[in-house]
Amino acid sequence: MAKVIMIQGTMSGAGKSLMAAGLCRIMKRDGYRVAPFKSQNMALNSFVTKEGLEMGRAQVMQAEAAGLEPLVCMNPILLKPTDHTGSQVIVNGRVLGNMRAREYFAYKRRLIPDIIGAFHRLEAMADIIVIEGAGSPAEINLRENDIVNMGLAELVDAPVLLVGDIDRGGVFAQLLGTLMLLREEERMRVKGLIINKFRGDASLLDSGIEILEQKGGIPVTGVIPYMDIALEDEDSLTERFERKKRGKIDIAVIRYPRISNFTDFNVFEQIPEVSVRYVASAAALGSPDLIFLPGSKNTMNDLDWMRQNGLEEAVKEAAEKIPVCGICGGYQMLGERIIDSEGVEAGGSMAGMGLLPVTTKLLREKVRRQARGTVNRTDGIFSALAGIAYEGYEIHMGYSSGFSDDENQQEAVLVSGRNPNVCGTYVHGIFDRGAAASALVSALAEKKGIAMAGKPCADYKEYKEAQYDRLADTLSEYLDMEAVYGLLREAHIS
């Protein structure tokens, strides 16, 4: 049986995902077979495995840190919010259906066999399993039927490290308050406290840590400095949406209410002198060099949102002068019409933006598959991508076609129309491999007649590998790994 350790947090965004990824990389480098696990994830950023199964990207990141191919058993339950009170429920990579929050709350314990089955599949291939919790274990209104925090820790008999975020303030109250709200048997599972995102002289914390350990009865296992690590963050808490700085090459991404898979644009953030801005109004759009329409969990509603706030008209006007690219839901929006005769989203049909000669038919069966090849030749600025290798995946409801009702019709990777400035694709991650992002940015710079001082962007996968090593180096220095390995050696919680 694999040894297990669980990372829980005092709140969402405390650093659980990165902490788990860092431990995975450290343990991999120490020679162990280590795998990540999160029983239930809520996110609109998702991934498709080689088997065509859907899972959350946080566990994909952790799998990469562990040197593993992402497997759906690392995240058996994925919730993709459809609105403020409902989600699409995905179990073992396949859609179970849509549920309201209260309905799912009453239902979720029926998924315990799926969780345990997935966990046992991981045990067969790992020496150590690093488990990530969700939110906070002190959300006492959600304690009943819990399957992701202390409820899961009890199911798999896991010791817990509790992470608090000092950057938001009140970290001692966070940690002690969480411990106070736990039941005694839950509190006994917490074997170490971690203070995360500290800036400044750590010795100034000494007196507070002493009191924290006295009152909490649990040792502080590490004080982790604030890390400028460029890895994927939790989509509901990302700071990317607030960035306003404009670089020599200014890329605008339309931020609709149900934006998904905006990880497609992380690669551009790594290129010097390039800025990526997330835009939610026509006034904020300005005059970028490139506009992306990203994925959407509800294409029709998000297109209607753009129509109502003036962004649709602003994008159409901009497309006369600058390149516009739609990915997945954004690609569907750029077409002539979206037809939803099966009521997958809003039902009925609606006109698209009319910038691409395609019609989308939404179907209940979700397309989930990986995709790889070379980019076809297209027009305008996007011709710079012709012949470049890509490797990504598709997640979408329905299909898009401009000249056939055959839903199995093979389309070009990049679909363009009469306007050479506009193209669309269903492939997420199309810019991550090799020179794709750099080639597009270089073409934009040439069009503007400017020189880029920075070096070309490396392969994004190689960049992320370096980031995982930086993360592991930092945790190795500031986390008591001897204590962490000591927890793994314990046969039982006591």
N, C-alpha and C positions, 0 to 999 in steps of 0.2 A: 504494500500500500504506500502511496506517495505521502510524504510529509506535507502539511499545509500551514499556511500563515495567512492572516486576513488583515487588510488595511481598511479601517473605517475612518470616518471624518466627523468633525463637529458640525459640518454644514456642507452643502454643495459648493464645489470650488475650493475646498481646503487643500487639495493637492493629491487626492487618492490615486487618480489615474497615473500621474507622473511618478508617484512614489512606487506604485506597483510595477510600472515599466522599468524604473531604475533598479529595483530588486531583481527583476527578471534578467536584466543585463549583467548585474553583478554576479548572480548565481550561475549564469551561463559561462561567464569568464572564469569562474571558479571550478568549472568542469561538471556542473550538474545538469541533468535534463530537467528544465524548468518550464512550466506552462502557466499562462494567465487564466483566470476564470472570473466571470461576473454573471450571476444567475439571471439578473434582469437589468436591462439597460433601457433608458428612455432617451432617444436621440433621433434626429432627422438625418444625421450624417451616417450613412450605412455603407456596406461593402458586400460584394458577392464573391463567394468562395469558388474554387475550381469545380465543385459539385453543383454550382448554381444555387447556393443557399445564402440567405441574407443574414448579416450580423452587424453589430455595432462597430464603429471604427475605433473606439477606444481599445477594444480587445485586439483589433488588428495591429494597432501601434504596439501594444504589449507583446503580441506574438512576434513582431519584427524584432523587438528588443531581445526576446528570448531565442531568436534565430530559428523560428518555426514558421511553417506555412499556416496562415490563419485557418482555423477550423470552427465550424458552427457550434461545436460542443463547448467552446470557450465562452459563448454567450447564447445560451439556449432560448432566452426570452428577450425579444426586442419590442419595445413600444414606440410607435411613431405617431406623435400627436397629430390629430386631424383638426382639432379646434381646442378651445380652452378646457373642455370637459370630456373629451373623447380621444381614443387612440386606435390605430390599427395594431392588432396584436399578432406578432410573428413568433411562432414556436418552432424550434429546431430548424430555422431558416425558411419556413413556409408560412404564408398568411393563414391565420386561424379565423380572423374576421375583425370587424370594428366593434368596440365596446365603449360604453360610457364609463366614467371613472368609478362610480358606485357599483356598477355591474361587474367590472373587472376586480374590484376590491373583494367582492363576495366570491368570485370565481377562482382567484389565483392559486389558492392552496391545492386545487385540483391539478396544478401543473408541477407539483413537487416530484412525482415520478419522472417527469421529463428532466427536471433539474438534476436529480440524483443519477439518472441514467447518463446524462451528459458528463457529470462529474466523474463517474466510474470509467467512462471512455478515456478521459484525460489521465486518470490514474494509471491506466495500462501503458501509457507512453511517457510518464514523467516521474522523476524522483521527488520533485517539489512542485506544489501548486500554489501560486500567489493569487489570493482572492481579493477582489475589490468590492466593497460595499457600495451603497447608494445613499446620497443625502446624508442623513444623520440617524444613528440608532436611538436617539432621544426624542424622535417624533412619536410621542406616546399615543397620539390619535391613530397612528398607523401600526402600532405594535401587534395588534391582533392580525393574524394571518400573514405575518412578516415572512418573506422568503428571500430577502436580499441582504439583511444586516444580521442582527443577533439570531434571528430565526434560522438563517442559513448556517451561521457559526455553530449553532447547536446541532444542526443536522449532520455536519461533517466534522464536528469536534475540533474547531479551529481556535488557536490563540489569536488575540487581536492586538494590533498596534493602532492607537487612536491619534489621528492627525488634527492639529488645530492651525488656523491661519492667523498669524500675528500681524500680517500686513493690513488686515481689516480692523484690527484693534480688538482688545478684550480677550486675548487668547487664554488667559488664566481662567476667566469666567466661562469661556467656551468649554474648556477641558473639564473643569470642576463641575460645571452645570450639567454637562453630559453624563459624567459619572454619577451625579446625584440622582438623575432621572432613570438610571438603569436599575433593573432588579438586581438583587444580591448575586444570583447565579450568573447574570450577564456581566456584572462588574468584575466577577472573578475571572472572566475570560480576558479582560484587558490586562495585558502584561507589560505594556510600554506606552509612553506618551511621546509624541513628536511635535515640536514647535516648528512650523514651516514658514518660509518666506521672510526670514529675519533680515533686516538691514541695520548695519552699524556694528558696535562693539558688543559682542555676545556676553562679555563679562558683566555687563549691566543687568543681565537677566539672572545672575546667580542667586540673589536674595529671593526673587520671585519663584525661581525653580525650587529652592529649598522649601518654601512654604507650600508650593504646589504638591511636592512629593509628600510632605507631612500630612496635608489635608486629604490628598487623594489616595495615599497609600500605594502609589504606583510610580516606578522610576521613570524619569525622562530619558528616553533612549537616544534622542538626538535633537539638536537645534540646527535646522537646515537653512542656509542663506537663501536669499531671493536669487533665483536662477533665471538668467536670460536664455532660456532654452526654446528654440523654435520648433516645437512639435505640436501635433494636433491637440486642441483643447476641447472641453465639453461645449457642444454647440449652443446650449442655452445660456452659457456664462462667458462666452468668448469676448475678449476685449477688442478683437479685430474690427467689430462694427463701429467702434468709436473713433478710429483713426481718421484724421482729416488731412494729414500732411501730403503734399503733392510733390512728386519727383520729376525728373526730366521726362520720364515716360509715365503718364498718368492713366491708370486703368480704373474704370468705374464698374462696379458690380451692383446690379439692381437688387436691393434688399427688400423683397416682398415679405409679407407676414409669415408665410409658410416656406421660407427659403430652406433648401436642403442641399447636402453635399457641397457646401462652399469650400470644402477642402480641395476642390479642383483648382483653386487659385493660390493656394499656399506656396506653390513653386515660384510664382512670380515675386513673392515677397522676399525671396532669397537673392534676387538679382539687384546689385547695387544700382542706385539712381532710379529705381522703379517703385512707384507707390501703388497700392491697391486700396481703393476707397469703396465702402459699402454705402449706397445711395438710396434713400427712401423718399425723396421728393424731387420734383422737376427743378425746383430752385437750387437744390444741392448738386445737380448733375454737372453744371458748368460746361466746360469744353474739354473733355478727356480725349486721350489718343485712341482709346479702345473701350468699348462697352461690352460687358458680358451679361447675358441673362442666364442665371444659374438654374439648378433644379428646383422643383417645387413639389410639396406634398399635395397641393391642390391647385393644379394648373389653371382651371377655369376661374376659380375665386381670386387667385393672385393676378390673373390677367385683368379681371374686372376691377381689382384694386388699382392697377396701373392706369386703367382707363379713367377711373373716377378722379385720381389725383393728378392727372396730366402727364404722368411719366411715359405712357404709351406714345402720345403725340410727340413728346420731347425726343424719345428714342428714334421714332420714324423720321423726324426732321434731321437728327444727327446722322442717321444712316446715309444721307445724301453726301456726307463729307468724310465720315470716319467709319472704320470697321466696327461691325456689331456681330457678336457670336452668341448663339443660344446653345445651351447644353441641357439635354433631357427635357424637363418641363419648359425651359426657355426656348428650346428648339421648337416644341409644339406651339408655343405662343407666336412664334415668328411666321407660322404658316397661314394658309388661307382660312381654315375652319377647324374647329374642334367639335367632334360629334360624340355625345355621351348618351346613346340610346339605352344603355343598360343601367344608368343611374350610378355609375362608379363615383362620380364627383357631384356636380350640381344637377346633372340630368339635362336632356335636350341637346341643343347645339348652340355655338356662338361663333361669331366671326373672329378670326385671328388677326394678327397685325398686317397680314398681306405682304410680308417682305420675302417669303420663301414660297415656292410653288408646291406646297405639300398640304395634305389634309390628314388630320389625326383622328382615328377612331379609338376611343377608350374602351377597354375590355376588362372584365373582372379578373381574368388570369394575368398575373404579374409576370413580365419578362425579366428573368434573372440569368445573366450569363457573363462570363469573362470574354474579353475581346482583345485581339492582338493582330498586328499586321503592319503595313506601311500606309501612310496618309496618301490619298489620291490627289491628283493635281486639281487645283481649283483656281479661282480667279482672284485678282486684287492682291491685297496684302497677305492673304492666306496661302498664296502660291508658294510662299517661303517655306511652308511645311511639307511640300510635295516630296514623297519618297522617304520621309523620316519615320522611323519605327515608333509605334505606339503600343502600349499595353495597359488596358483598363478593364472596365466592366459596365454592364448596362443594368439599370433597375428602372422599369417604367411600366405603366399600365397602358396596353394597347400598342398601336403601331402607326407610323406615318408614311404616307405614300402620295405621290403626285400623279401617278399614271397607271395604277392597278388596284384592284380590290384584294389582291393576294397578300394576306398578312405575313406570309413567309418570305416575301420578296426580299432579296438582298439589296441593301442600299449602300451607297457610297458612305465612307466614314464621315467626310465633311460634305454636306449638301448645300449647294449654292443655287442662286437663281439669276434673274436678269441684272440685279444690282450686285456688282462685284465686291461691294463692301460687306455683304451679309452672308453668313453661313451658319449652319447648325449641325449638331451631332448628338447622338444618344450615348456616346462613350464618355464615362467619367474617368478622369485620370489621363486623358489623352495628351496632356502637356508634361506629364511627370517624367517620361523617359528621355534620357540623353539630351539632344540639342533642341527639342521642340520649342520650349519656352524661350530659349535664347534666340532661336531663329526668328521667332515672331517679334520679339522685342527689337532685335537688330533691324528688321524690316521697318518697324515703326520709327526707329531712330533715323534710318536713312530717309524715310519719307519726310521727316521733320527737318532734315539737314543738320542733325546734331551728332556729336561724337560721344560715345559712352566711355567713361573713364574706367569703370569696373571691369573685372574679368568676366568672361562668359559664365553663365550658370552651369554648374556641374549637374550630372544626373541626380535627380531629386532623391532617389533611393540611396545613393552614396552619401548625399548630404545628411539624410536622416540617420544613417549609420554613425556618422561622426557625432551627431547630436545625442544619440543613445549612449555613446562612450563618454561624452562630457557629463551627461546626467549621472552615469554610474560612477565616474571619478569623484563627483561632488558628494554623492551619497556615501561613498566609501570613506571619504574624509570626515564627514560630520555625523554619520550615523554609527551607532555602536553595533557593528556587524557581528561581533563576538556574542553580544546579547541576543541578536536576531537568530543566529544559528543555534544558540542555546535553547531558544523556544522550539525550534524544529526538532531538537533532540529529545524534548519531553514526550513521553509516550502518551500521557493523558493530561487533560486540563485539571488542575488541582488548586 
